[in-house]
């Protein structure tokens, strides 16, 4: 039997993050303290070798650690998919702007449009949905 690299408690936390919850919302939903959730998130980032919550969700999805509800069919613009893909890789908005020759405001707008199209409340949730729908370019 293959053992998950994350604990059952961390599993619940990453699933809530993937749904778009903040750490405080995760704490309330799971009846945990904010401090406990912060600790779980820190452990998840380390275990998944991620620098952001969105990157952690992306990696957890790729590893089959989380599964979410089936989303509606969606089409992302090439620029929206590109920005979301870079967010999934852990890049910050200013860095994405530099890499794609866009302003930070444009990067934020593209990410927001992608979230809206995917009916996601966070970049992390948008990444999971977009990956499930195979809307993001493949990364190494």
N, C-alpha and C positions, 0 to 999 in steps of 0.2 A: 504494500500500500504506500503510495506517494504521500509524503507529509507536506502540508502547506508551509511556506516560509513565514507566514504570519499567524498570529494567535487568533482564536475565535473572537475575542474582543476587538482586536484590530480589524478583523474581517467586517464586523458590524460597523465600525467607524469608517472604513474606506467605502463601504456601500453607501453610507449616509453622505459622505463627501461627494461621491459620484452622483448623488441625487441633487447636489447643489447646496447642501447644508453648510453653514458656517460652523466653526468649532463650538460656539455657544448653542447653536441649534442641535448639533449632534449630542451635546451634553444633555440638553433637555429631553430630546427624543429617546435617548438610551438610559436616562436616569443616572447619569454620571456627573461628576464635578467637571468644571471647565479645565481644571488642572489635570485631571486624569485623561481627558480627551487630548489636551495639548501633548501629554506624554506619549499617548498612542500615536498621534500624528508624527511626532519626532521619531519614534521607533519605525513607523511605516516608511518615512522618508529615507531612513538609514537602510532598512532591509531591502527596499526597492531601488536603492541607489538613485534617488530622485532629489531634485533641489526645490521643487514646488509641489503643492497639492495636486495641481493639474497633471504634472508629469507622473506623480505617484499613481493617480487614477489610470492614466494611459498605460503605464507599465503593468498595473494590476490586471487591467482588462486583457492586455496582450498575453499575460501568463495564465489567463483563465481563472483568476482569483475572484472576479466579480462578473455578474451577469445582471442586466437590468431589463425592464419591460421592453417589449417590442415597439420601436418607434414607427411613426408614419413615414412613408416615402418622401424624400426631400432631395432637392438639387442645390448644391452650394456652388457659388461662383468660384472660379479658379483662385481668385485672390483671397476669398474667405477660407477656402480649404487650405491654401498655403499658410495663412496666418495661424489658423487653428492647428495645423501640423507643427509649426514652429513652437507654439505654446505647449503642445504635447511633449516636445523635446526639451522643455525647461527654459526656453529663451524668454527674456523680459520684453515688454513692449518697446522700450527704447532700442534694444538690440535687434528686435524684429524689424523695426523701422529702418535701422541702419542696413541690415542685410537685404531688405527688399526695396530700399530707396523710397520709403514712404514716411510720412510724418507720424508721430505717436498718435495724434488724433485720428488719422486714417486707419492705423492699425487697430485702435480701439473700436472704431466704427465697423470695420470688417469683422472683428470678433463678436461685436454686439449683433450684427446682422446674422452671423452664423448661429449664435445662440437663439435668436428669435426664430429663424427657420427651423431649427432643431427642437424648438420648444423646451430649451434648457435654461435653467436659472443660473448656471455657472459655466465657466470654461471647462471645468472638470467633467461635468455632466455632458456638455456638448461634445467633448472628445470621445467619450464612451459611445455616445449615440452615433457620431460620425464614423468611428471605427467599425461599429457593428454594421453600419450601412455601406462600409467600404468606400467612404467619400473622401478619405484623406490619402495623399500620396504615400507610397510605401517608404519607410525609412530603415536605415541599417541599425 
